[in-house]
Amino acid sequence: MPRIIANETVVNTWGEMNASRSVLAASMDDRERNPLLAVARKDGNVEVLNPCNGDLHFAYSVFGDDGGSPEDEISGLHLFRKQKDDQAERSCTLLTCTKKGDVSLRTVKFPDARADPTDGAAPETWKACGSGELLVGKVDGGENFGLFGGKRVEVSIWDLEQCAKIWSAKSPPKDNLGIFTPTWFTCAAFLSKDDHRKFVTGTKSHQVRLYDVSAQRRPVLSFDFHETAITAISEDPDGHTVYVGNASADLAAYDIRTGKLLGNFLGKCSGSIRSVVRHPHHPVIASCGLDRYLRVYDVKTRQLISAVFLKQHLTGFVFDSGFSGEEIAVANTVVEAETEEKMTIMEQEDDEEEEAPVKKKKSKKEKRSREKVSEGEEIEELSSKKKTREHKKKTKKVKQSIED
């Protein structure tokens, strides 16, 4: 069920909660005039909506009239943003891929709101894999190349204009113990909008892998991220920072050039993270997942800015590039002020602890020695009293003898 959120409030909701029609993927063309939002549903239907009011422009099924099989689902969706002609605002091009490896590139025209949508041309279709499950489908920033991979499907790059494979990865070798890890890609992201040759992937075996098409077919860098499957990955506009989320709700930033951990994001989730998105202009990222929360973080401080409870499992998230950063700036100021106040209080407590006298704990030996000393003193006191009494008795006897 699509939702629009602004200022930590749900502005609008379209549709009803229905598990059979849950949204698996979303893509947005946030142009100034006639913006479009595409969503792929579990039943195989793709809908293109107006994100301002939720009006449906058109819908179609990727499986056609046969409805597809229960095991087959849409695993990737991309709504193209580049305009090829003046009529682009009255049409859109969509790329979809399914778990069985069927990729479709379709252009649909809708002259006006009253007329029925019509297919501009027959869709281009091809098979991205012969076996396994296709779980990842991404399009680069220039929208000329596609990336596909999945369970027992090595990641590959395709020329979308020619619908032809131009590069395929090679499986990593066995480790030092002679163990081979089966291929299982779960997510991917291109590092730069202008270069499709470098991209990063996440795997079921909790590995982050960096590929360079111009260098080699195997990963140029690989490192582990905790001990659960990586479920979401997103790139930063700087071209070398990536944000990684996993099934145990960990979210962190890495420098992909060296594999160095830059830091973990505070305000941990309680469910598997399914989507991480970096805002194209403002220094924030958002994550959502199975704990039903949408969370927004500051990428510099890695502090949690806001969290919105949305009552259902969340599988995807898209940013509107026109999203205002004023509220974020205010939230950042509040977070920084609270952090500084906490630090000041902690420093004051430390100073008070330093000024307070420190009481040393007495060891058992010291206690025993002191007990012995006190016992000895008591014995000496008793003996001295006894001697005094005896001396008095002797003195008394001597006086009596003299008097007698």
Secondary structure, 3 states (H helix, E strand, C coil): CCEEEECCEEEEECCCCCHHHCEEEEEEECCCCCCEEEEEECCCEEEEECCCCCCEEEEEECCHHHCCCCCCCEEEEEECCCCCCHHHHHEEEEEEEECCCEEEEEEEECCCCCCCCEECCCCEEEECCCCCEEEEEEECCCCCEEEEEEECEEEEEEECCCCEEEEECCCCCCCCCCCCCCCEEEEEEECCCCCCCEEEEEECCCEEEEEECCCCCCCCEEEECCCCCEEEEEECCCCCEEEEEECCCCEEEEECCCCEEEEECCCCCCCCEEEEEECCCCCEEEEEECCCEEEEEECCCCCEEEEEECCCCCCCCCCCCCCCCHHHHHHHHHHHHHHHHHHHHHHHHHHHHHHCCCCCCCCHHHHHHHHHHHHHHHHHHHHHHHHHHHHHHHHHHHHHHHHC
